[in-house]
Amino acid sequence: MRSYALTINGTRHEVEVDDDTPLLWILRDSLGLTGTKFGCGVGVCGSCTVLENGQAVRSCQVPASDAKGRSFVTIEGLSGDGSHPCQRAWIEEDVAQCGFCQPGMILTACSLLRDHPHPTDAQIDAAMSDSVCRCGTYWRMRKAIRRAAALMQEEKS
Amino acid sequence: MITTTRRDFLKTAALSGAALVIGFDGRRVFAAESRFQPNGWVRIDPDGAVTLTVGKSEMGQGVRTALAMMLADELGADWSRIKLVQASPGPAPFDDLGTGGSGSMEEGWAMMRPAAAAAREMLITAASTEWHVSPDECKSGDGAVVHPASQRRIEFGGLVAAASKLPIPKKPAMKAKGEFALIGKRTGRIDGHDIVTGRAHYGIDTKVPGMLHVSVERPPWKGAQPKRMNEAKARAVRGVRDILLLERGIAVLAGNTWAAIKGRDALAVEWSEAPNDAFDSAAHAKRLGAAAREKGYSTRSEAAPAGTPAIARTIEETYSYPFYAHAPLEVMNCFAHVQGDRCKIIVPTQAPNRVQKEVADLLGTTADKVEVQVTLIGGGFGRRLAADYALEAAEISRAAKAPVQVLWSRADDMKHGHFQAASAHYLAAGLDSKNQPVFWKHTKAGSFHNLSAIEPDEVRDAAWYRGWSWGVYDVPYAIPAIETAYVPVDVPVKHGPWRAVFAPSSVFARESFLDEVARASGTDPLTFRLQLLEKPATFKIGRRDIDRRRLRRVLEMVRDKSGWGEKLPAGHGRGVACNIYSGTTHIAYVVEVAVANPGAVKVKRVVAAVDCGLVINPAGVEQQMEGGIIWGISSALKGEITFKNGAAEQSTYSDFEVARMNDTPEIEVHIVQSDDAKEPFGMGEPPVPPIVPAIVNAVFAATGKRIRQLPITPKLLA
């Protein structure tokens, strides 16, 4: 058990955990940030996705020893009030069904739109197909990603 | 299977403080039995807040939003001021909660609106009394009662004190179709903001001070014994508090989730060898195939009327359907705290009363001592109709004398669920000399749910067998002679409800084989269906009233919208299938696939039409259609569960694959609402059954290869 410092949603935290404790469980158990979900624990579903420098990261695959000193954004820190273009687009396109995978999906979409502000279908497929939504919201998610891209463009201009 | 009968709820209309609280039973609204008992479905506080209690579990089907819409519309509430409370099991009307079988819309419509209508009538009476005008001159809307003639308006909050003193109307009048304010309007999910901001609270998010985190190593097959394990090593894992050996499995209790997971890994349990006759799904599939040729129990038998042309040729085939897992994103989990003869449970469940009763039985206590809080559910699909994961948590809490949260791993979830059971279907059809179908036979060999024991004194008549064979006996087509039957085949592994319950396998076989019959008769498969749905327009089979006209309308819609019959590129094909779910929701699909060498099937486009009666929330209907289509793509083209040595072989989404973004076609949903639609029907399950055969039929159109087993693999197309 060691003390690790890391920054989550702009706030620096010190957590006492084992070296191999995944960031996922630091967020959920140590910091009470339960918006980041456990889905598979082996990096094949995307429910635990967080952002680091705007890039999607699987928090179940990052042990404390690697997470130390780094800075991550979780769904709670994306906007706080749901005003991020991806969150707005998700609501406007009625994407969510059970909603469990959606924090991870939204953050994965944010990462995609950072790399490709106007993604093609192939780019959407490539970025989003590492994640699972068992309710099957993909069709609306694709529309929401397009809408979020447009909202981001508006915000810029 | 939960049966959702419309039972007589005992009503509670209690006056709780100054709030107006109304319950109902679907037939009449009751007077208060006791004051200060805040049970009821509609509550209005003096500050005008409207609280609706929802007895159905939200698992993604949008039920909280749709039921709130029904209630808010009937009441004339301000949608932005609606608060929802999730019901817990308790005395009536909370003694029969449960969400399954796509019954919530129909039940909610029949049983919940009267509560809102009664409340509205009381509020209007209170306002009209104050104004000295006739109640008929007043109406409710946007959270207030108004008197248009004098332009007077009182918010609900200001009427609560007077309204709560009024007698409860026995037969409150309900709004007519033209008066709806919310119903039929596209409405965003009531939990939408919480979901996109990470605030939505699922079972897995439960945190209770002092709670221990538990991971359980379960026997891989029933009766397996631990041969060897490294308990000392597990106990040495920092944070592990205790290890309990229970019949259900070996529970590792820890101060945090990761320690529980690591401690369980450190146990490295070796289980006893499976017996030689341990369950094997490949062998089982052969048994089913043979069983489907047996006579079985007749579920429908209609002889050809005199004068029917003789059978000139017969075609017959056997279809095979595998096991599937539910694989919801939120794994099974449950919080339990047993203290003496009391227990508190916090659980994502579709069956709160079952959890309450079974936990009470386990603990040797009574149901009223078991408090069950229902959370949002990260995917249900029937898996959460079982109480196994709650019983396990209660047993561990009792043994540990501590509050616990049991969290399953993804592999636990894949291997220890109750599966969609495999089945086999023997189908035969007779064509006359003019290639018209004159005989239809469909025998399903399958397995009853074994989540709970079947009562030995249940009468096993034709109606009983029909209950296990949705999609078989209720074949909607008009064919002179029809024989359907059911052959039960035991399965030792757990199996039970899955999305669309018994229908997916039967409709896969029926609609695929019908395509074969259409082609044998030289008729276009969509035209063939329309011809077999001409007359009589309606018929009754078992308890189901079948309306062929409604099925025709959705078929015609997909024909017209899909470009049916137009030429497609080589390697592409279109397929059609349709179904009436539970006698209520009518759905047709036209699917276009592209099949690339060596047999990779890609669903390119799905054109769907649905008639689910009165539409409450069009956004919800579309979401369920789209989700059901993706569910079907998963079962047609992705993973199955196989058993070897008694155990499920798959453990996560990489070996039980499900559809992802890159498997998603273009989807077009057309809602066909009949003008005479009077009530809403369910949408969670109905989209599932006909999508798989539409894909299978499209693959045939593209390749000339007939698929008779699932999932469709490149090998089957080689």
Interface residues (C-beta under 8 A of the other chain):
Chain A: M1 V17 D18 D20 T21 P22 W25 R28 D29 S30 G32 L33 T34 G35 T36 K37 F38 G39 C40 G41 V42 V44 C45 S47 T74 I75 E76 L78 S79 G80 D81 G82 Q87 W90 I91 D94 A96 Q97 C98 G99 F100 C101 Q102 P103 I106 I124 D125 A126 M128 S129 D130 S131 V132 C133 R134 C135 G136 T137 Y138 W139 R140 M141 R142
Chain B: E58 M59 G60 Q61 G62 R186 G188 R189 D191 G192 H193 D194 I195 V196 T197 G198 R199 A200 H201 Y202 I204 D205 K207 H213 R238 G239 N256 T257 W258 A259 I261 K262 A327 P328 L329 E330 V331 L376 I377 G378 G379 G380 F381 L407 S409 R410 A619 E622 Q623 E626 G627 G628 I629 I630 W631 S634 T652 Y653 S654 V658 A659 R660 M661 N662 D663 T664 P665 E666 I667
